[in-house]
Each structure stands twice: as structure tokens, then as C-alpha cells.
Amino acid sequence: MYQINSETYWIHSMVSNQYLIVEKDDLTLIDAGLPGNAKNIRKQLEKAGMDYFAIKRILITHADGDHYGAANDIRKETKAEIWAGKIEVDAMKTGSSSRALHSTGIAKVFYNIASKMLKSNPTLVDRIIQNGEILPITGSLKVIATPGHTPGHLSYFLSGSKILFCGDTIRIVKDVPLPSIGGNTWDEKIAQESCAMQLALKPSMICAGHGYLEVKNA
């Protein structure tokens, strides 16, 4: 587990990243990782001297199995609530994604295999959150609608420290932030618009689902 600043940590897991916001004995987890990832998260928190059972809520960016797959297990163990946006909530209820994958050739074979590997159990959400909400987390965690990768994707922005938790709306490629593209992207044009909107916030750090970037001269 890597400490980003005094209140924010990066948890690296198989396939995807999770992030932790720490407020004394109140922990907020952003995304949960693949099914079975609860054990990894607990191990990393305890190694850092933190109480796994202090996780009070899990904020989901979008309904892909590598982002919400372990949420049920974490909630069962810690009693944490699961928060997500309405469109993604409807998909999570059935253990599915909020959009179909579209690809051809070898990519289609890859995505078919990946979709089976990333399959999650039905997951009920405790609280539906929406664009523009300021969540009671550090007093400044803003919910931002960032559709494109999926139709109801949400990102989270700490306005004080300018840390952006962007899920899969932004890819980090050779230290360059780029929009979601390809067969797992619901709408590439909208994804480009969401990426541009987030970069216009001039984040100091971009905490992506698959990568991490400290932005110089933000």
C-alpha cells in the first residue's frame, strides 16, 4: 500500500487499483477489486497498522467486476455500506456490467474470456449517489458524473488536495492521461468529453483504476 498524502492511500491489487481515504477511525474505500480481493485489502491495511473493520463505506466508480467484485465480502466482514450511481446500481443488482462489450476478432475472444473472469455476484447498494453531491468525507469529496467507459460511471474529486479518483475514465499510458477507448468503452466520444472535463479540473494526482499519475505543475 502506497501513501499518497496524509489522508489518502493507493492499494494495488490484481488487475485494478483501490484507494483509501483515512479520517481517524473512519475509512472510505474507493472500489473493491475482483471477487476474492477482500483478503488482500485486509492484509494491506493491517500491515500498515490500520483497522480493516474501520471501513465505513465503499464508493464504486462503475459496475465492472474488477471494481465491485469484492464489495459483498468486504461489507459482510466490516458492515461497510456500498455507495454507487443509479445506472451502475441496476447492473450490480444482477451481478453484471452496465454495458455490453463490443469488439471483433482476437479482441472479441479476449473480452469474452475477461467477462467470465470478472463476473461478480449480485450486489445490492445501500446508498445511491449522484452528480454534484458533496459527500461527508473529508468535507470536500465531490461526486462527478463521468460517463463514457460505462453509461453511469462516477468519479470522485477531493477539491482541497485536488486528488481525482477517476476509475476507468482515464488511462495512464507512459505518464500521459488518455480517455477510455476500445471494446469495453460504452461511448468513445462521451468518454473523450468526460476525460477532458476531468483534466480541466487540473488535478494534482490522477488515481485511476489501472494506473496512477502525479501531475506536475497542476
C-alpha positions as CSV (number, residue, x, y, z in Angstrom):
1,M,0.0,0.0,0.0
2,Y,1.4,3.4,-1.0
3,Q,0.7,6.6,0.9
4,I,-0.3,9.4,-1.5
5,N,-0.7,12.0,1.3
6,S,-1.6,12.2,4.9
7,E,-5.2,11.0,4.3
8,T,-5.1,9.0,1.0
9,Y,-3.6,5.7,0.1
10,W,-3.2,3.6,-3.1
11,I,-3.9,-0.1,-2.7
12,H,-2.6,-2.2,-5.7
13,S,-4.5,-5.4,-6.3
14,M,-4.6,-8.0,-9.1
15,V,-5.9,-6.2,-12.3
16,S,-7.2,-3.0,-10.7
17,N,-6.4,-0.4,-8.1
18,Q,-8.3,0.6,-5.0
19,Y,-7.9,3.8,-2.9
20,L,-8.4,4.5,0.7
21,I,-9.3,7.8,2.4
22,V,-8.5,7.9,6.1
23,E,-10.2,10.1,8.7
24,K,-9.1,9.0,12.2
25,D,-11.1,5.7,12.7
26,D,-13.3,6.2,9.7
27,L,-12.1,4.7,6.4
28,T,-13.6,5.1,2.9
29,L,-12.6,2.6,0.2
30,I,-12.9,3.6,-3.4
31,D,-13.7,0.5,-5.5
32,A,-13.3,-3.1,-4.2
33,G,-11.4,-5.1,-6.8
34,L,-12.1,-8.6,-8.1
35,P,-14.1,-11.2,-6.2
36,G,-11.8,-12.5,-3.5
37,N,-9.9,-9.3,-3.1
38,A,-11.2,-8.6,0.4
39,K,-8.4,-10.7,1.9
40,N,-5.7,-8.7,0.0
41,I,-7.2,-5.4,1.2
42,R,-7.4,-6.5,4.8
43,K,-3.8,-7.8,4.6
44,Q,-2.5,-4.5,3.3
45,L,-4.4,-2.4,5.8
46,E,-3.3,-4.4,8.7
47,K,0.3,-4.3,7.5
48,A,0.1,-0.5,7.5
49,G,-1.3,-0.6,11.1
50,M,-4.9,0.2,10.1
51,D,-8.1,-1.4,11.3
52,Y,-9.8,-3.2,8.3
53,F,-13.1,-3.1,10.3
54,A,-13.0,0.7,10.3
55,I,-14.0,0.7,6.6
56,K,-17.4,2.5,6.8
57,R,-18.3,2.8,3.1
58,I,-17.2,1.6,-0.3
59,L,-17.6,4.0,-3.2
60,I,-18.0,2.3,-6.5
61,T,-16.9,4.0,-9.7
62,H,-18.7,1.6,-12.1
63,A,-20.2,-1.8,-12.5
64,D,-17.3,-3.9,-13.8
65,G,-16.3,-7.0,-11.8
66,D,-12.8,-5.8,-11.2
67,H,-14.2,-2.7,-9.4
68,Y,-17.1,-4.0,-7.3
69,G,-16.5,-7.8,-7.3
70,A,-15.2,-7.9,-3.7
71,A,-17.7,-5.4,-2.3
72,N,-20.1,-8.0,-0.9
73,D,-17.4,-9.8,1.1
74,I,-16.0,-6.5,2.5
75,R,-19.5,-5.4,3.5
76,K,-20.2,-8.8,5.1
77,E,-17.0,-8.6,7.2
78,T,-16.9,-4.9,8.1
79,K,-20.6,-3.8,7.9
80,A,-19.5,-1.0,5.5
81,E,-22.1,0.5,3.2
82,I,-21.8,0.3,-0.6
83,W,-22.5,3.6,-2.5
84,A,-22.8,3.9,-6.3
85,G,-24.7,5.7,-9.0
86,K,-28.2,4.7,-10.2
87,I,-27.3,3.2,-13.6
88,E,-24.5,1.1,-12.2
89,V,-26.6,0.1,-9.2
90,D,-29.1,-1.5,-11.6
91,A,-26.4,-3.6,-13.2
92,M,-24.8,-4.5,-9.8
93,K,-28.1,-5.9,-8.6
94,T,-27.8,-8.7,-11.2
95,G,-24.0,-9.2,-10.9
96,S,-23.4,-7.8,-14.4
97,S,-21.9,-4.8,-16.1
98,S,-23.9,-1.7,-17.2
99,R,-23.0,-2.1,-20.8
100,A,-22.2,-4.8,-23.3
101,L,-18.7,-5.3,-24.6
102,H,-18.3,-4.7,-28.4
103,S,-15.3,-6.0,-30.3
104,T,-14.2,-8.2,-33.2
105,G,-11.5,-10.7,-34.0
106,I,-8.9,-11.5,-31.3
107,A,-10.2,-8.7,-29.1
108,K,-13.6,-10.3,-29.0
109,V,-12.1,-13.6,-27.8
110,F,-10.2,-11.7,-25.1
111,Y,-13.2,-9.8,-23.9
112,N,-15.3,-12.9,-23.8
113,I,-12.8,-14.6,-21.6
114,A,-12.3,-11.5,-19.4
115,S,-16.0,-11.1,-18.9
116,K,-16.3,-14.6,-17.5
117,M,-13.3,-14.0,-15.2
118,L,-14.7,-10.7,-14.0
119,K,-18.2,-12.0,-13.3
120,S,-19.5,-10.9,-9.9
121,N,-22.3,-12.0,-7.6
122,P,-25.4,-9.8,-7.4
123,T,-24.6,-6.8,-5.2
124,L,-27.1,-4.6,-3.5
125,V,-26.2,-1.0,-2.9
126,D,-27.0,0.8,0.3
127,R,-27.0,4.4,-1.0
128,I,-27.4,5.8,-4.5
129,I,-25.3,8.9,-5.1
130,Q,-25.4,11.4,-7.9
131,N,-23.6,14.0,-9.8
132,G,-22.7,17.1,-7.8
133,E,-23.1,15.6,-4.4
134,I,-20.6,16.6,-1.8
135,L,-20.1,13.6,0.3
136,P,-19.3,13.8,4.1
137,I,-15.8,12.6,3.6
138,T,-13.0,15.0,4.4
139,G,-15.7,17.6,3.9
140,S,-14.9,18.0,0.2
141,L,-15.3,14.8,-1.8
142,K,-17.4,15.7,-4.8
143,V,-19.2,13.2,-7.0
144,I,-18.7,13.8,-10.7
145,A,-20.7,12.1,-13.5
146,T,-18.2,10.8,-16.0
147,P,-20.0,8.6,-18.5
148,G,-18.2,7.0,-21.5
149,H,-16.4,3.9,-20.3
150,T,-19.8,2.9,-18.9
151,P,-23.1,4.9,-19.1
152,G,-23.3,5.7,-15.3
153,H,-19.6,5.9,-14.4
154,L,-18.8,8.2,-11.4
155,S,-15.5,9.8,-10.4
156,Y,-14.7,11.4,-7.1
157,F,-12.7,14.6,-6.6
158,L,-11.1,15.9,-3.4
159,S,-11.2,19.6,-4.1
160,G,-8.8,20.5,-1.2
161,S,-5.9,18.3,-2.3
162,K,-7.1,18.2,-5.9
163,I,-6.9,14.4,-6.0
164,L,-9.1,12.8,-8.7
165,F,-10.3,9.2,-8.3
166,C,-11.3,8.5,-11.9
167,G,-11.9,4.8,-12.2
168,D,-11.6,3.7,-15.8
169,T,-12.5,7.0,-17.4
170,I,-8.8,7.9,-17.7
171,R,-6.0,5.6,-18.8
172,I,-2.4,6.3,-17.8
173,V,-0.1,5.4,-20.7
174,K,3.6,6.3,-20.3
175,D,2.6,9.0,-17.8
176,V,0.1,10.5,-20.2
177,P,-3.7,10.6,-19.2
178,L,-5.9,9.4,-22.0
179,P,-9.6,8.7,-22.4
180,S,-11.2,5.2,-22.3
181,I,-11.2,3.5,-25.7
182,G,-11.9,0.1,-27.3
183,G,-14.4,-2.7,-27.0
184,N,-15.0,-2.1,-23.3
185,T,-16.0,1.5,-23.8
186,W,-19.7,2.3,-24.0
187,D,-19.3,5.5,-26.0
188,E,-15.8,6.8,-27.0
189,K,-17.0,10.3,-27.9
190,I,-18.6,10.8,-24.5
191,A,-15.5,9.2,-22.9
192,Q,-13.3,11.8,-24.5
193,E,-15.6,14.6,-23.2
194,S,-15.5,13.1,-19.7
195,C,-11.7,12.8,-19.8
196,A,-11.3,16.4,-20.9
197,M,-13.7,17.7,-18.3
198,Q,-11.8,16.0,-15.5
199,L,-8.4,17.2,-16.8
200,A,-9.8,20.7,-16.8
201,L,-10.1,20.4,-13.0
202,K,-6.3,20.4,-13.0
203,P,-5.9,17.5,-10.6
204,S,-2.6,17.2,-8.7
205,M,-2.9,13.5,-8.8
206,I,-4.9,11.2,-11.0
207,C,-5.8,7.9,-9.2
208,A,-7.1,5.7,-12.0
209,G,-8.4,2.1,-11.9
210,H,-5.4,1.0,-13.8
211,G,-2.5,3.4,-13.1
212,Y,-1.6,6.4,-11.1
213,L,-0.2,9.7,-12.1
214,E,1.2,12.7,-10.1
215,V,0.6,15.7,-12.3
216,K,3.4,18.2,-12.3
217,N,2.5,21.9,-12.3
218,A,-1.2,21.2,-11.8
